[in-house]
């Protein structure tokens, strides 16, 4: 699970698992000149591209730096897998557009060309033609006539047309995909009452219905198996001769060429692993890629979660299922990182007290874990982002996702320090707090405690929230279907919110006083009920899982607390604000909702989960939306942030022996994307 989902002003806009938040510079080592470090790289459409510093890299041993290099290469080799997973036309469209960008010799001063450049930057950000967050198709602001003209103006020998196809054939294939708003409009559809498999543009399914997919996997399941594999995690479902089959993503299977190169870099990493345990983990992952066996993937996950000693760590594989409407298929991703020693003291305190938090949770005792096992938490410095974590990246992660592994072996939670730091630096002085917060009191509270409480919310969400509670015997992990992800994020957020106000955090030295938590409470409700609406197009419902989660919590507590005026919308100077009148009662409401959401998950109550999300987490107040958008636009803040990666290079002596690994930060967004497309692109246009 990601607290996946990006940043807090921006902090307040993106406070989800895959989302970035502010931090204090004190957690960042000083081997980088922060007075000259350029965080901002590019700005286009609704997106700003940033850099992140890899502080502490130069203090690592040569072995550790070389290990990071090989793991980083493995992280970049899976890029095209994700593009193809997102849509079967993505690779063709991207490569044609990149061919134009590199080879078009016509007038590049026109608005059409500038709009074309923006479109290319947008699809790079989204890893495909659908928006990375809203799931809506990105419609070009240049005409298909213009696109046709410039494609045909380029020497065909310099364009990546598929299988000897001419320009006309390629254009006939991709123009409807690019320009027709009604064709593949949503990357992932969650529309109630529709066939979400057939109405989603993802490339996880082809020629099959939702019911056929459900029947296919239900037939595999043993209701008495309490250690089930993650059925369907690493495959595409299609039909052959009218029979539903899986095309497994493995060596010799689908995505073979990219997987072969991932394995090659992992083998180099295995050879210089920090210890035998880490080597065994890497070797088991290699075996998974070779066999495609989900049992082997579980074996790898168990070994990985037990490794709490290695300084260098990584994620690599088919992991999160947010992009699959059925919640089954893992999008390819990778993160390479190393532990931030000083900052991890905070998360160690939390994990060391995991049993206390579980025992004192406001949920029914029958849903609590009798024994919390293997909870580990750390603050990390990211060295490279790949696949589904690039360019948009989470600020917190808790893995593995398999409930039985979490139950029997525990989980690993991380808060990503240098990403949150970069978000914070980029958002300084943007005027967001002053525009949307009710009074100077909330602004000052946020400035004083916001970074601290925001990081603690992430720590609690990832370390304890996702790992808390248990399923009752016989409850399937996928029974909540399309509502599983937003409900799980709701549960983890509520757990964190409830405990942020607990005196235990002051007792443990994690908060300075019993007032600090109010900073996160206020910003969370303001975000969930108001400011996150900047991510929604006018007239649209909320569909993204983390947004549904935050809207559900915020709208539910506002409604349930209305009689006591716990939280209210107030008007001043024709502007709407959130006002929290009773923080203690707000905490009680968080606890009440946490109890219900845990019950829903533990019992597998699909109907109750559906009603909760659909009632509070989907619909948008259009008048409020219009107002928020207007006020936000006046600040000139990009609602979405992405990143470029640093560049690592091996330094060798005359004999070819590695003597150092350097890191640099001078590559811009366009150059990096174009280089990646040349260096890490081996898949055919159709897979």
C-alpha positions as CSV (number, residue, x, y, z in Angstrom):
1,X,0.0,0.0,0.0
2,X,1.2,3.5,-0.8
3,X,0.5,6.6,1.0
4,X,0.8,6.3,-2.4
5,X,-0.3,7.7,-3.6
6,X,2.3,13.0,-3.4
7,X,2.7,16.5,-1.7
8,X,1.3,18.9,0.9
9,X,0.1,22.3,-0.6
10,X,0.2,21.2,-2.1
11,X,0.8,19.3,1.2
12,X,-2.8,19.6,1.8
13,X,-3.7,18.6,-1.7
14,X,-2.0,15.3,-1.7
15,X,-1.8,13.8,1.6
16,X,-2.3,10.2,0.5
17,X,-0.3,7.0,0.4
18,X,1.2,7.8,-2.8
19,X,1.6,11.5,-1.9
20,X,4.2,13.9,-0.8
21,X,4.4,15.9,2.3
22,X,6.6,18.4,4.0
23,X,9.4,17.6,6.3
24,X,12.0,19.4,8.4
25,X,15.5,19.8,6.9
26,X,16.9,18.5,10.2
27,X,16.3,15.0,9.0
28,X,18.5,15.5,5.9
29,X,22.3,15.0,6.1
30,X,24.4,17.9,4.9
31,X,26.5,16.5,2.1
32,X,24.6,18.6,-0.5
33,X,24.7,22.4,-0.9
34,X,21.1,23.3,-0.3
35,X,21.7,26.9,-0.9
36,X,22.3,26.2,-4.6
37,X,20.3,23.0,-5.1
38,X,17.6,23.6,-7.8
39,X,14.4,21.9,-6.8
40,X,12.2,23.1,-9.7
41,X,12.9,21.7,-13.1
42,X,9.9,22.3,-15.4
43,X,6.3,23.5,-15.4
44,X,3.5,22.7,-17.9
45,X,-0.2,22.1,-17.9
46,X,-1.2,21.3,-14.3
47,X,2.2,19.8,-13.4
48,X,5.5,20.9,-11.9
49,X,8.6,18.8,-12.1
50,X,11.0,18.8,-9.2
51,X,14.4,17.3,-8.2
52,X,15.1,15.4,-5.0
53,X,18.4,15.4,-3.2
54,X,20.0,12.0,-2.3
55,X,21.5,13.2,0.9
56,X,24.0,10.8,2.5
57,X,24.8,8.9,-0.7
58,X,28.5,9.9,-0.7
59,X,28.8,8.6,2.9
60,X,27.9,5.1,1.9
61,X,30.5,2.4,1.3
62,X,31.7,1.7,-2.3
63,X,29.9,-1.7,-2.1
64,X,26.6,0.0,-1.1
65,X,26.9,2.7,-3.8
66,X,27.6,0.0,-6.4
67,X,24.7,-2.0,-5.2
68,X,22.4,1.0,-5.6
69,X,23.7,1.5,-9.1
70,X,22.8,-2.0,-10.2
71,X,19.4,-1.9,-8.5
72,X,18.8,1.5,-10.1
73,X,19.4,0.1,-13.5
74,X,16.9,-2.7,-12.8
75,X,14.4,-0.1,-11.6
76,X,14.6,1.7,-15.0
77,X,14.4,-1.4,-17.2
78,X,10.7,-1.9,-16.3
79,X,9.5,1.5,-17.6
80,X,7.9,0.2,-20.8
81,X,6.1,-2.6,-18.9
82,X,4.1,0.0,-17.0
83,X,3.4,2.0,-20.2
84,X,2.0,-1.1,-21.9
85,X,0.0,-2.1,-18.7
86,X,-1.7,1.3,-18.8
87,X,-2.9,1.0,-22.4
88,X,-2.0,-1.2,-25.3
89,X,-1.5,1.8,-27.6
90,X,0.7,3.7,-25.2
91,X,4.1,2.6,-26.5
92,X,3.1,3.3,-30.1
93,X,1.8,6.8,-29.3
94,X,4.8,7.7,-27.1
95,X,7.4,6.5,-29.6
96,X,5.7,8.3,-32.5
97,X,5.6,11.5,-30.5
98,X,9.2,11.1,-29.4
99,X,10.2,10.5,-33.1
100,X,8.4,13.8,-34.0
101,X,10.1,15.7,-31.1
102,X,13.5,14.5,-32.2
103,X,13.2,14.6,-36.0
104,X,10.6,17.3,-37.0
105,X,12.3,20.0,-38.9
106,X,9.4,22.4,-39.4
107,X,8.4,25.6,-37.5
108,X,8.6,25.0,-33.8
109,X,7.5,28.5,-32.8
110,X,3.8,27.9,-33.4
111,X,1.1,27.3,-30.8
112,X,0.4,23.9,-32.3
113,X,4.0,22.8,-31.7
114,X,4.1,24.2,-28.2
115,X,0.8,22.3,-27.5
116,X,2.4,19.2,-28.9
117,X,5.4,19.6,-26.6
118,X,3.1,20.0,-23.6
119,X,1.1,16.8,-24.6
120,X,4.3,14.8,-24.8
121,X,5.4,16.1,-21.4
122,X,1.9,15.2,-20.0
123,X,2.0,11.6,-21.3
124,X,5.5,11.2,-19.9
125,X,4.2,12.3,-16.5
126,X,1.3,9.9,-16.7
127,X,3.2,6.9,-18.2
128,X,0.6,6.9,-20.9
129,X,-2.3,8.8,-22.5
130,X,-4.5,9.0,-19.4
131,X,-3.9,11.4,-16.6
132,X,-1.9,9.9,-13.8
133,X,-4.4,10.9,-11.1
134,X,-7.8,11.6,-12.6
135,X,-7.6,8.6,-14.9
136,X,-9.2,10.8,-17.7
137,X,-7.7,10.6,-21.2
138,X,-5.4,13.6,-22.0
139,X,-6.9,15.2,-25.1
140,X,-4.3,17.1,-27.2
141,X,-4.8,20.8,-27.7
142,X,-3.5,20.5,-31.2
143,X,-5.7,19.2,-34.1
144,X,-5.5,15.8,-35.6
145,X,-4.9,17.5,-38.9
146,X,-1.8,19.2,-37.6
147,X,-0.6,15.9,-36.1
148,X,-1.1,14.1,-39.4
149,X,0.7,16.8,-41.3
150,X,3.8,16.8,-39.1
151,X,4.0,13.0,-38.9
152,X,4.0,12.7,-42.7
153,X,6.6,15.5,-43.0
154,X,9.2,13.4,-41.2
155,X,11.4,10.8,-43.1
156,X,9.6,7.5,-42.4
157,X,13.0,5.9,-41.8
158,X,13.4,8.0,-38.7
159,X,10.0,7.2,-37.3
160,X,9.2,4.1,-35.1
161,X,6.3,2.7,-37.1
162,X,5.4,-0.8,-36.1
163,X,6.1,-3.9,-38.2
164,X,6.8,-2.1,-41.4
165,X,3.6,-0.1,-41.2
166,X,3.5,3.1,-43.2
167,X,2.6,6.5,-41.7
168,X,-1.0,6.3,-42.9
169,X,-1.5,2.9,-41.2
170,X,0.0,4.0,-38.0
171,X,-2.1,7.2,-38.0
172,X,-5.3,5.3,-38.7
173,X,-4.5,3.2,-35.6
174,X,-3.6,5.9,-33.1
175,X,-5.6,9.0,-34.1
176,X,-8.9,7.8,-32.7
177,X,-7.1,6.7,-29.5
178,X,-5.6,10.1,-29.1
179,X,-8.3,12.5,-30.3
180,X,-11.7,10.8,-29.8
181,X,-12.9,11.7,-26.3
182,X,-15.4,8.8,-26.3
183,X,-12.8,6.2,-27.2
184,X,-11.1,4.7,-24.1
185,X,-12.0,7.8,-22.0
186,X,-10.9,6.4,-18.6
187,X,-7.8,4.5,-17.8
188,X,-9.6,2.8,-14.9
189,X,-13.4,3.1,-14.6
190,X,-15.1,2.7,-11.3
191,X,-18.5,3.8,-12.5
192,X,-21.2,2.1,-10.5
193,X,-23.4,-0.2,-12.5
194,X,-21.0,-0.5,-15.5
195,X,-18.7,-3.4,-16.6
196,X,-15.6,-1.9,-15.1
197,X,-13.4,-4.3,-17.1
198,X,-14.8,-3.4,-20.5
199,X,-15.0,0.3,-19.7
200,X,-11.4,0.6,-18.5
201,X,-8.6,1.4,-20.9
202,X,-5.9,-0.5,-19.0
203,X,-4.2,-3.4,-20.7
204,X,-4.8,-6.0,-18.0
205,X,-7.7,-7.5,-19.8
206,X,-8.7,-7.9,-23.5
207,X,-11.8,-9.4,-25.0
208,X,-13.3,-10.5,-21.6
209,X,-16.0,-9.2,-19.3
210,X,-16.0,-8.4,-15.6
211,X,-18.1,-11.5,-14.9
212,X,-15.7,-13.7,-16.9
213,X,-12.8,-12.4,-14.9
214,X,-14.6,-13.0,-11.6
215,X,-15.5,-16.5,-12.6
216,X,-12.0,-17.2,-13.9
217,X,-10.4,-16.4,-10.6
218,X,-13.1,-17.7,-8.3
219,X,-12.6,-21.1,-9.8
220,X,-9.0,-21.1,-8.6
221,X,-9.7,-20.2,-5.0
222,X,-9.8,-22.6,-2.1
223,X,-12.0,-21.1,0.6
224,X,-10.1,-23.1,3.2
225,X,-6.7,-21.8,2.1
226,X,-5.6,-19.2,4.7
227,X,-2.3,-18.5,2.8
228,X,-3.6,-17.8,-0.7
229,X,-1.5,-16.4,-3.5
230,X,-2.4,-13.1,-5.0
231,X,-4.3,-14.5,-7.9
232,X,-3.8,-12.7,-11.1
233,X,-1.1,-10.3,-9.8
234,X,1.3,-10.9,-12.7
235,X,-0.7,-11.6,-15.8
236,X,-3.1,-10.3,-18.5
237,X,-6.4,-12.0,-19.0
238,X,-7.6,-12.6,-22.5
239,X,-9.2,-15.3,-24.6
240,X,-7.7,-17.9,-26.9
241,X,-10.1,-19.9,-29.0
242,X,-12.9,-18.6,-26.9
243,X,-11.3,-19.8,-23.6
244,X,-10.3,-17.4,-20.9
245,X,-6.5,-17.6,-20.3
246,X,-3.7,-15.8,-18.6
247,X,-0.7,-14.3,-20.3
248,X,1.9,-14.4,-17.5
249,X,4.5,-11.6,-17.2
250,X,7.7,-13.6,-16.9
251,X,10.9,-14.6,-18.6
252,X,9.8,-16.3,-21.8
253,X,6.3,-14.9,-21.4
254,X,4.7,-11.5,-21.8
255,X,7.3,-8.7,-21.3
256,X,10.1,-11.2,-21.8
257,X,12.7,-8.7,-23.2
258,X,12.3,-6.2,-20.4
259,X,12.2,-8.8,-17.7
260,X,15.4,-10.4,-19.1
261,X,17.2,-7.1,-18.7
262,X,15.8,-6.6,-15.2
263,X,17.1,-10.0,-14.2
264,X,20.5,-9.2,-15.7
265,X,20.9,-6.2,-13.4
266,X,19.5,-8.1,-10.4
267,X,22.2,-10.7,-10.9
268,X,24.9,-8.1,-10.7
269,X,23.3,-6.7,-7.5
270,X,23.1,-10.2,-6.0
271,X,26.9,-10.6,-6.6
272,X,27.7,-7.6,-4.3
273,X,24.8,-7.9,-1.8
274,X,25.5,-6.5,1.7
275,X,24.8,-9.9,3.3
276,X,23.6,-13.4,2.6
277,X,20.1,-12.6,3.6
278,X,19.9,-9.8,1.1
279,X,21.5,-12.0,-1.6
280,X,18.9,-14.6,-1.0
281,X,16.1,-12.1,-1.3
282,X,17.4,-10.9,-4.7
283,X,17.9,-14.4,-5.9
284,X,14.4,-15.4,-5.0
285,X,13.1,-12.3,-6.9
286,X,15.1,-13.5,-9.9
287,X,13.5,-16.9,-9.6
288,X,10.0,-15.3,-9.5
289,X,10.8,-13.4,-12.7
290,X,12.0,-16.6,-14.4
291,X,9.1,-18.8,-13.3
292,X,6.2,-16.4,-12.9
293,X,5.2,-18.4,-9.9
294,X,3.1,-16.5,-7.3
295,X,4.2,-18.9,-4.6
296,X,7.7,-17.8,-5.3
297,X,6.6,-14.2,-5.1
298,X,5.1,-14.9,-1.7
299,X,8.4,-16.6,-0.7
300,X,10.3,-13.5,-1.8
301,X,7.9,-11.2,0.1
302,X,8.3,-13.1,3.3
303,X,12.1,-13.0,3.0
304,X,12.0,-9.3,2.1
305,X,9.8,-8.3,5.1
306,X,12.1,-10.1,7.5
307,X,15.2,-8.2,6.3
308,X,15.5,-5.3,8.7
309,X,19.3,-5.2,8.9
310,X,20.4,-4.2,5.4
311,X,21.0,-0.5,4.9
312,X,20.2,-0.7,1.2
313,X,16.6,-1.8,0.3
314,X,14.5,-1.9,-2.8
315,X,11.1,-2.7,-4.2
316,X,10.9,-4.3,-7.6
317,X,8.0,-6.0,-9.3
318,X,4.3,-6.2,-9.9
319,X,3.1,-4.6,-6.6
320,X,0.2,-2.2,-6.3
321,X,-3.2,-2.9,-7.7
322,X,-4.7,0.6,-7.7
323,X,-4.8,0.9,-11.5
324,X,-6.8,-2.4,-12.0
325,X,-10.5,-1.9,-11.7
326,X,-10.7,-5.4,-10.3
327,X,-7.9,-4.8,-7.8
328,X,-6.0,-7.8,-8.9
329,X,-3.2,-6.8,-11.3
330,X,0.0,-5.4,-10.0
331,X,1.5,-2.4,-11.8
332,X,5.2,-2.7,-12.3
333,X,7.2,-0.4,-10.0
334,X,10.6,-0.1,-8.3
335,X,12.2,2.1,-5.6
336,X,15.8,1.9,-4.5
337,X,16.6,3.4,-1.2
338,X,18.7,3.4,1.9
339,X,17.9,3.9,5.6
340,X,18.1,7.4,7.1
341,X,19.5,6.4,10.5
342,X,18.7,9.5,12.6
343,X,15.2,10.1,11.2
344,X,14.3,6.4,11.6
345,X,14.5,6.7,15.4
346,X,11.0,8.2,15.2
347,X,9.5,5.3,13.3
348,X,11.3,2.8,15.5
349,X,9.5,4.1,18.5
350,X,6.2,3.6,16.7
351,X,6.9,0.1,15.6
352,X,8.3,-0.9,19.0
353,X,4.9,0.1,20.5
354,X,2.8,-1.6,17.8
355,X,1.0,-3.9,20.2
356,X,-0.1,-1.1,22.5
357,X,-1.6,0.8,19.5
358,X,-3.4,-2.4,18.4
359,X,-4.7,-3.2,21.9
360,X,-6.0,0.3,22.4
361,X,-7.7,0.8,19.1
362,X,-11.4,1.8,19.2
363,X,-12.3,-1.2,17.0
364,X,-14.2,-4.3,18.2
365,X,-11.8,-6.7,20.0
366,X,-12.8,-9.6,17.7
367,X,-11.2,-7.6,14.8
368,X,-7.9,-7.0,16.6
369,X,-4.7,-8.9,16.2
370,X,-3.9,-10.9,19.4
371,X,-0.2,-10.6,18.5
372,X,1.2,-8.0,16.2
373,X,4.1,-9.6,14.3
374,X,7.1,-8.3,12.5
375,X,6.1,-4.6,12.3
376,X,9.2,-2.6,11.1
377,X,9.3,1.0,10.1
378,X,12.0,3.3,8.9
379,X,12.6,6.6,7.3
380,X,14.4,6.2,3.9
381,X,16.2,8.3,1.4
382,X,15.2,7.4,-2.1
383,X,18.0,6.9,-4.6
384,X,15.9,6.1,-7.7
385,X,12.3,5.9,-8.7
386,X,11.0,3.6,-11.4
387,X,7.8,2.4,-13.1
388,X,4.6,3.3,-11.2
389,X,6.6,5.5,-8.7
390,X,8.0,7.8,-11.4
391,X,7.6,10.7,-12.2
392,X,4.8,10.9,-9.6
393,X,5.8,9.2,-6.4
394,X,4.4,8.2,-3.0
395,X,5.7,9.6,0.3
396,X,5.0,6.5,2.3
397,X,4.8,2.8,1.6
398,X,3.7,-0.3,3.5
399,X,4.3,-3.7,2.0
400,X,3.7,-6.5,1.3
401,X,0.0,-6.3,0.4
402,X,-0.9,-10.0,1.0
403,X,-3.0,-10.0,4.2
404,X,-1.8,-13.4,5.4
405,X,1.9,-12.4,5.1
406,X,1.1,-9.3,7.1
407,X,-0.7,-11.5,9.7
408,X,1.9,-14.2,10.0
409,X,5.2,-12.3,9.2
410,X,4.5,-8.6,9.5
411,X,5.2,-5.8,7.2
412,X,7.7,-3.1,6.3
413,X,6.7,0.6,6.4
414,X,8.7,3.5,5.1
415,X,8.4,7.3,5.1
416,X,10.4,8.8,2.2
417,X,12.4,11.7,3.7
418,X,14.0,13.3,0.8
419,X,10.8,13.4,-1.3
420,X,8.8,15.1,1.4
421,X,11.7,17.5,1.9
422,X,11.7,18.4,-1.8
423,X,8.0,19.0,-1.7
424,X,8.3,21.3,1.2
425,X,11.1,23.3,-0.3
426,X,9.2,23.7,-3.6
427,X,6.0,24.9,-1.8
428,X,7.7,27.6,0.4
429,X,5.9,31.0,0.1
430,X,3.2,29.9,-2.2
431,X,0.3,31.5,-0.2
432,X,-1.7,28.4,0.0
433,X,-2.2,28.4,3.8
434,X,-3.2,32.1,3.9
435,X,-5.7,31.6,1.2
436,X,-7.6,28.6,2.5
437,X,-7.2,28.5,6.2
438,X,-9.8,30.1,8.4
439,X,-7.6,32.3,10.5
440,X,-4.1,33.2,11.5
441,X,-4.4,30.7,14.3
442,X,-4.7,27.8,11.9
443,X,-1.9,29.2,9.7
444,X,0.5,29.6,12.7
445,X,-0.5,26.1,14.0
446,X,0.4,24.7,10.6
447,X,3.7,26.5,10.4
448,X,4.6,25.4,13.9
449,X,3.5,21.8,13.8
450,X,2.4,20.9,10.3
451,X,5.6,19.3,9.1
452,X,6.0,17.2,12.2
453,X,2.3,16.0,12.5
454,X,2.2,15.4,8.7
455,X,5.2,13.1,8.9
456,X,3.8,11.3,12.0
457,X,0.5,10.8,10.2
458,X,2.4,9.1,7.3
459,X,4.4,7.0,9.8
460,X,1.2,5.9,11.7
461,X,-0.7,5.3,8.4
462,X,2.0,3.1,6.9
463,X,3.6,1.4,10.0
464,X,0.5,0.7,12.0
465,X,-2.7,1.6,10.0
466,X,-2.2,-0.8,7.1
467,X,-0.9,-3.5,9.5
468,X,-3.7,-3.3,12.0
469,X,-6.8,-5.4,12.4
470,X,-7.5,-8.8,10.9
471,X,-9.9,-10.6,8.6
472,X,-12.3,-13.0,10.1
473,X,-11.9,-16.7,9.0
474,X,-13.2,-17.3,5.6
475,X,-13.3,-13.7,4.4
476,X,-11.6,-13.3,1.0
477,X,-9.0,-10.6,0.6
478,X,-10.7,-9.3,-2.6
479,X,-14.4,-9.5,-1.5
480,X,-14.6,-5.7,-1.4
481,X,-13.8,-5.5,-5.1
482,X,-13.6,-2.0,-6.5
483,X,-14.1,-0.5,-3.1
484,X,-11.2,-2.4,-1.5
485,X,-8.5,0.3,-2.2
486,X,-10.4,3.4,-1.0
487,X,-11.6,1.5,2.1
488,X,-8.2,0.3,3.0
489,X,-6.7,3.8,2.6
490,X,-9.6,5.1,4.7
491,X,-8.9,2.6,7.4
492,X,-5.2,3.4,7.5
493,X,-5.8,7.2,7.5
494,X,-8.4,6.9,10.3
495,X,-6.0,4.8,12.4
496,X,-3.4,7.5,12.1
497,X,-5.8,10.4,12.7
498,X,-7.2,8.8,15.8
499,X,-3.8,8.2,17.4
500,X,-2.3,11.6,16.5
501,X,-4.4,13.1,19.3
502,X,-3.5,10.4,21.8
503,X,-1.5,11.4,24.9
504,X,0.6,8.4,24.2
505,X,2.5,10.3,21.4
506,X,3.5,13.0,23.9
507,X,4.5,10.3,26.4
508,X,6.7,8.6,23.7
509,X,8.3,11.9,22.8
510,X,6.9,12.0,19.3
511,X,4.9,15.2,19.8
512,X,5.9,18.1,22.0
513,X,2.4,18.8,23.5
514,X,-1.3,17.9,23.4
515,X,-2.1,20.7,20.9
516,X,0.2,19.8,18.0
517,X,-2.2,17.2,16.5
518,X,-4.7,19.9,15.7
519,X,-2.4,21.1,12.8
520,X,-3.0,17.8,10.9
521,X,-6.6,17.5,11.9
522,X,-7.4,20.9,10.4
523,X,-5.4,20.4,7.2
524,X,-6.8,16.9,6.6
525,X,-10.4,18.0,6.8
526,X,-9.7,21.1,4.7
527,X,-8.0,18.9,2.1
528,X,-10.6,16.2,2.0
529,X,-13.7,18.4,2.0
530,X,-12.3,21.3,-0.1
531,X,-8.8,21.7,-1.5
532,X,-8.3,18.3,-3.1
533,X,-11.1,19.3,-5.5
534,X,-8.5,21.1,-7.5
535,X,-7.7,17.7,-8.9
536,X,-11.1,17.1,-10.4
537,X,-12.4,18.4,-13.7
538,X,-15.6,20.4,-13.5
539,X,-18.7,18.1,-13.5
540,X,-16.6,15.0,-12.7
541,X,-17.1,12.6,-9.8
542,X,-14.2,11.5,-7.6
543,X,-12.7,8.2,-8.8
544,X,-9.1,8.0,-7.5
545,X,-8.9,5.8,-4.4
546,X,-6.9,8.1,-2.2
547,X,-9.2,11.0,-3.0
548,X,-12.3,8.9,-2.3
549,X,-10.7,8.0,1.0
550,X,-10.1,11.6,2.1
551,X,-13.5,12.8,0.9
552,X,-15.3,9.9,2.7
553,X,-13.6,10.7,6.0
554,X,-14.1,14.4,5.8
555,X,-17.6,14.5,4.6
556,X,-18.7,11.8,7.0
557,X,-17.4,13.6,10.1
558,X,-18.9,16.9,8.9
559,X,-22.3,15.3,8.6
560,X,-22.2,13.2,11.7
561,X,-20.9,16.1,13.8
562,X,-23.3,18.6,12.4
563,X,-25.7,18.5,15.5
564,X,-22.8,19.4,17.8
565,X,-21.2,21.8,15.3
566,X,-17.9,19.8,15.4
567,X,-16.8,20.9,11.9
568,X,-18.5,23.5,9.8
569,X,-18.3,25.3,6.5
570,X,-18.2,29.1,7.2
571,X,-18.4,32.0,4.8
572,X,-16.3,35.2,5.0
573,X,-15.9,37.7,2.2
574,X,-17.8,35.3,-0.2
575,X,-15.2,32.7,0.5
576,X,-15.8,29.2,2.0
577,X,-13.6,27.9,4.9
578,X,-13.5,24.9,7.1
579,X,-13.8,25.6,10.8
580,X,-13.1,23.0,13.4
581,X,-15.0,23.9,16.6
582,X,-14.4,20.8,18.7
583,X,-11.2,18.8,18.2
584,X,-11.9,16.3,20.9
585,X,-15.3,15.4,19.4
586,X,-13.6,15.2,16.0
587,X,-11.3,12.6,17.3
588,X,-14.2,10.6,18.7
589,X,-15.8,10.7,15.3
590,X,-12.6,9.5,13.7
591,X,-12.6,6.6,16.1
592,X,-16.3,5.8,15.4
593,X,-15.7,5.7,11.7
594,X,-12.5,3.6,12.1
595,X,-14.5,1.0,14.1
596,X,-17.1,0.7,11.3
597,X,-14.5,0.6,8.4
598,X,-12.6,-2.1,10.2
599,X,-15.8,-4.1,10.7
600,X,-16.5,-3.7,7.0
601,X,-13.1,-5.1,6.1
602,X,-12.9,-7.8,8.7
603,X,-16.4,-9.1,7.8
604,X,-16.1,-8.5,4.1
605,X,-19.3,-6.4,4.1
606,X,-19.3,-5.3,0.4
607,X,-22.7,-3.6,0.5
608,X,-21.8,-1.5,3.6
609,X,-18.5,-0.5,2.1
610,X,-20.1,0.4,-1.2
611,X,-22.7,2.6,0.5
612,X,-20.1,4.4,2.6
613,X,-17.8,5.3,-0.3
614,X,-20.6,6.1,-2.8
615,X,-22.4,8.3,-0.2
616,X,-19.5,10.3,1.1
617,X,-16.5,9.8,-1.3
618,X,-17.7,10.2,-4.8
619,X,-20.0,13.1,-5.5
620,X,-18.7,16.7,-5.7
621,X,-20.5,20.0,-4.6
622,X,-20.2,21.8,-7.9
623,X,-20.6,25.3,-6.5
624,X,-17.8,24.7,-3.9
625,X,-15.7,23.1,-6.6
626,X,-16.0,26.1,-8.8
627,X,-15.0,28.4,-5.9
628,X,-12.0,26.4,-4.8
629,X,-10.7,26.2,-8.4
630,X,-11.0,29.9,-8.8
631,X,-9.1,30.7,-5.6
632,X,-6.5,28.1,-6.3
633,X,-5.8,29.3,-9.9
634,X,-5.2,32.8,-8.5
635,X,-2.2,31.3,-6.6
636,X,-0.7,29.9,-9.7
637,X,0.2,26.6,-8.0
638,X,0.5,23.4,-10.0
639,X,-1.7,20.8,-8.3
640,X,0.5,17.9,-9.4
641,X,4.2,17.3,-8.8
642,X,6.5,14.9,-10.4
643,X,10.3,14.2,-10.3
644,X,13.3,13.7,-12.3
645,X,15.8,11.2,-11.1
646,X,19.5,11.8,-10.3
647,X,22.0,10.3,-12.7
648,X,24.4,7.6,-11.4
649,X,27.7,6.7,-13.1
650,X,30.2,4.0,-12.4
651,X,33.8,5.2,-12.2
652,X,36.4,2.5,-13.1
653,X,40.1,2.2,-13.1
654,X,42.3,1.1,-16.1
655,X,41.5,-2.5,-15.3
656,X,37.7,-1.9,-15.4
657,X,37.4,-2.3,-11.6
658,X,34.7,-0.1,-10.0
659,X,36.4,2.5,-7.8
660,X,33.4,4.9,-7.2
661,X,29.8,5.7,-8.1
662,X,29.0,9.4,-8.7
663,X,25.6,11.1,-8.5
664,X,24.6,14.2,-10.4
665,X,21.5,16.4,-10.6
666,X,21.9,18.3,-13.9
667,X,19.6,16.3,-16.2
668,X,16.3,18.1,-17.1
669,X,12.9,16.5,-17.6
670,X,12.9,16.3,-21.4
671,X,16.4,15.0,-21.7
672,X,15.8,12.3,-19.0
673,X,12.6,11.1,-20.6
674,X,14.2,11.0,-24.1
675,X,17.3,9.2,-22.7
676,X,15.2,6.6,-20.9
677,X,13.2,5.9,-24.1
678,X,16.5,5.2,-25.9
679,X,18.3,3.3,-23.1
680,X,15.5,1.3,-21.5
681,X,13.0,0.6,-24.2
682,X,13.2,-3.0,-25.6
683,X,9.5,-4.1,-25.7
684,X,7.7,-4.3,-29.1
685,X,5.0,-1.7,-29.7
686,X,2.3,-4.4,-29.3
687,X,2.7,-7.0,-26.5
